[in-house]
C-alpha cells in the first residue's frame, strides 16, 4: 500500500475581525507571538489572544473608513533560524491582501516574535507601516549580521516596549530603532515605564496608542501630539518617549 504524502502546511488568513466593510480601503495584518525554534503548529487561541484584542480595537475605530483586520496564522510556531518562517508567512499574507483587496495600504502589527516578523517583512510593496509591540529581537552578536533595517525605509514605524520586560529586551528594540532612525525619520518608539512583557498595567493606553498610529498611517488622521512629537524629536528623545498614564482619554485632534 502506497504511503500517503505528508500534507504541506500552509499559512492562512483568519476571518476578518468584526463585520468586514463593503469597500476595504486599508488592512491591518496581525502577527502573533511565537517561539525562537519550533516546528509545531501554533496554538490558535492562546497565541492570538492579544492580537485579536488589538484587532477588535482597531476595527471599531476604522470601520467607517473601510478597515479590515486579519490574524495571520503561521505554518509553524517557531522563527527557526535562517528559515525565518514567520517572515515568509507575513509576506505571503501581504500578497494575499493584494489578491483579495487590490492596491490598499497595509499595516503590519506584530507582538513579541510577530513584532520581529513585522519589522522584517516591512519591505513588501503593499506595506506602508509597522507597529511592533514588545518585539522579540535576538541578542546582538559580533559574529552575526545585525537585524536588518533597510526594509523600513519609506515606512512609518512605531515600536512600544515595557521597561520591565523580562522576555524581550527593551534595550534591543531601542538600538534597532536608533539604527533605523538614521535612514528613516518616520521611526518612533514609546516606553511603558515599569510594565512587563504583556503590558497588562497599561493595556488601555497601549491600545489607544496603537489606534492613534494605525488610523494615522492608513487613513491620514492627524496623529495625537505625543505621537507627532515622537516622530519629530531627534534621537534619543523620540525613541524613549514615555507613554503617559491615561493616554487616549483626553486626546485632542
C-alpha positions in Angstrom: 0.0 0.0 0.0 1.5 3.4 -1.0 2.4 5.6 1.8 0.4 8.9 1.9 2.5 12.0 1.5 2.6 14.4 4.5 0.3 17.3 3.7 2.1 20.6 3.2 1.3 23.0 6.0 0.4 26.5 4.7 -0.1 29.9 6.3 -3.6 31.3 6.2 -5.5 34.5 7.0 -8.1 34.3 9.7 -11.6 35.6 9.0 -11.9 39.4 9.1 -12.3 40.6 12.7 -15.8 42.1 13.1 -18.1 42.9 10.2 -16.0 43.2 7.0 -16.6 46.6 5.3 -18.2 46.7 1.9 -15.3 48.5 0.4 -11.9 47.8 2.0 -9.5 50.8 1.9 -6.9 49.7 4.4 -5.8 46.4 6.1 -4.1 45.5 9.3 -2.3 42.2 9.4 -2.0 40.9 12.9 1.1 38.9 13.6 1.0 36.9 16.9 4.0 35.9 19.0 5.8 32.6 18.7 8.9 30.7 19.7 12.5 31.0 18.7 12.6 27.4 17.5 9.7 25.1 16.9 8.1 23.2 14.0 4.9 22.6 15.9 1.7 24.0 14.8 0.8 27.2 16.7 -1.8 27.0 19.4 -4.5 29.1 17.8 -6.4 30.7 20.7 -3.6 31.2 23.2 -1.2 32.6 20.5 -3.6 35.0 19.0 -5.5 36.4 22.1 -3.5 39.7 22.3 -3.6 40.5 18.6 -7.3 39.7 18.5 -7.9 42.3 21.2 -5.8 44.7 19.3 -7.7 43.9 16.1 -11.1 44.5 17.6 -10.0 47.9 18.9 -8.7 48.9 15.5 -11.7 47.7 13.6 -14.1 49.6 15.9 -12.0 52.8 15.2 -11.6 52.3 11.5 -14.8 50.6 10.3 -16.2 53.7 8.9 -13.1 54.3 6.8 -13.0 50.7 5.4 -10.5 49.0 7.7 -10.2 45.2 7.6 -8.1 43.3 10.1 -6.9 39.7 9.8 -4.8 37.5 12.1 -2.0 35.7 10.2 -2.0 32.0 11.2 1.6 30.8 10.8 2.6 27.4 9.5 4.9 26.8 12.5 5.2 28.1 16.0 8.9 29.0 15.6 11.0 31.5 13.8 13.5 28.7 13.1 16.8 30.4 12.4 17.6 31.4 8.8 14.3 29.9 7.6 12.6 32.9 9.3 9.3 31.1 8.8 7.2 33.9 10.3 8.6 36.4 7.9 7.7 34.2 4.9 4.2 33.9 6.3 3.8 37.6 6.7 5.0 38.3 3.2 2.5 35.7 1.9 -0.2 37.4 3.9 0.6 40.7 2.3 0.4 39.1 -1.1 -3.0 37.6 -0.2 -4.2 41.1 0.8 -3.3 42.4 -2.6 -5.1 39.5 -4.2 -8.2 40.0 -2.2 -8.5 43.8 -1.9 -6.2 45.3 -4.5 -4.0 48.3 -4.0 -4.7 49.2 -0.4 -2.2 50.2 2.3 -1.2 47.6 4.8 0.0 48.0 8.3 1.9 45.0 9.8 1.1 44.9 13.6 3.1 42.3 15.4 3.5 41.3 19.1 6.6 39.5 20.5 8.1 37.3 17.7 5.4 38.7 15.5 6.9 42.2 16.1 10.2 40.9 14.7 8.3 39.4 11.7 6.5 42.7 11.0 9.8 44.6 11.0 11.5 42.1 8.7 8.5 42.0 6.3 8.1 45.7 6.0 9.8 45.8 2.6 6.7 44.4 0.9 5.3 46.9 -1.7 1.9 46.9 -0.1 3.2 47.7 3.4 3.3 51.4 4.4 3.7 51.0 8.2 4.7 48.7 11.0 3.6 48.5 14.6 5.8 46.3 16.8 4.6 45.7 20.4 7.3 44.3 22.7 9.2 42.8 19.7 11.4 39.8 20.3 14.9 40.5 18.9 18.0 38.3 19.1 20.9 39.2 21.3 23.5 41.2 19.5 26.4 39.0 18.3 29.6 40.4 16.7 29.8 37.3 14.6 26.3 37.6 13.2 24.7 40.2 11.0 22.6 42.8 12.8 18.9 42.9 12.4 18.1 44.5 9.1 16.6 48.0 8.9 16.9 48.9 5.2 13.5 47.5 4.5 12.0 50.0 6.9 12.8 52.9 4.6 9.7 54.8 3.4 7.6 53.2 6.1 6.2 54.7 9.3 7.3 52.6 12.2 6.2 52.6 15.8 7.7 50.4 18.5 6.3 50.2 22.0 8.0 48.3 24.8 7.7 47.9 28.6 10.8 48.9 30.5 10.5 45.9 32.8 10.1 43.3 30.0 11.9 40.2 31.1 11.1 38.1 27.9 12.1 40.6 25.2 14.9 43.1 26.0 13.7 46.7 25.5 17.2 47.9 25.0 17.5 45.8 21.9 14.4 47.4 20.4 15.8 50.8 21.3 19.1 50.0 19.5 17.2 48.8 16.4 15.1 51.9 16.4 18.2 54.1 16.6 19.8 52.4 13.6 16.5 52.7 11.6 16.1 56.3 12.5 19.4 57.2 10.9 17.9 56.4 7.5 14.2 57.0 8.1 12.9 59.9 10.2 9.5 58.2 10.4 10.5 55.9 13.2 9.5 56.4 16.8 9.4 54.3 20.0 7.4 54.6 23.2 8.4 53.2 26.6 5.9 51.9 29.1 7.6 52.5 32.4 7.5 49.7 34.9 5.4 47.4 32.8 6.3 43.9 31.7 6.1 41.9 28.5 2.3 41.6 28.5 1.9 45.3 29.0 -1.0 44.5 31.4 -0.8 47.6 33.6 -1.2 50.0 30.7 -3.1 47.9 28.2 -5.7 50.5 27.6 -3.0 53.1 26.9 -1.1 50.8 24.6 -4.3 50.0 22.6 -5.1 53.8 22.4 -1.6 54.4 21.1 -1.9 51.7 18.5 -5.3 53.1 17.4 -3.8 56.6 17.1 -0.9 55.3 15.0 -2.8 53.0 12.7 -5.6 55.4 11.9 -3.0 58.0 11.0 -0.8 55.8 8.8 -3.7 54.1 6.9 -6.3 56.8 6.7 -4.4 60.1 7.2 -6.0 61.0 10.5 -3.9 63.6 12.4 -1.6 62.0 15.0 -2.0 62.9 18.6 0.5 65.4 19.9 2.6 62.7 21.7 2.9 60.6 18.5 3.7 63.6 16.3 6.3 64.8 18.8 7.9 61.4 18.9 8.3 61.3 15.1 9.7 64.8 15.1 12.1 64.5 18.0 15.7 63.7 17.4 17.2 60.5 18.9 17.1 59.5 21.6 14.1 61.6 22.7 11.7 60.3 20.1 12.9 56.7 20.7 12.4 56.8 24.5 9.1 58.6 24.5 7.2 57.8 27.8 3.7 56.5 27.3 1.7 58.6 29.8 -0.8 57.1 32.1 -4.3 57.8 30.8 -3.1 58.2 27.2 -6.2 58.2 24.9 -8.7 59.6 27.4 -8.3 63.2 26.5 -6.6 63.2 23.1 -7.1 66.3 21.0 -7.1 66.0 17.4 
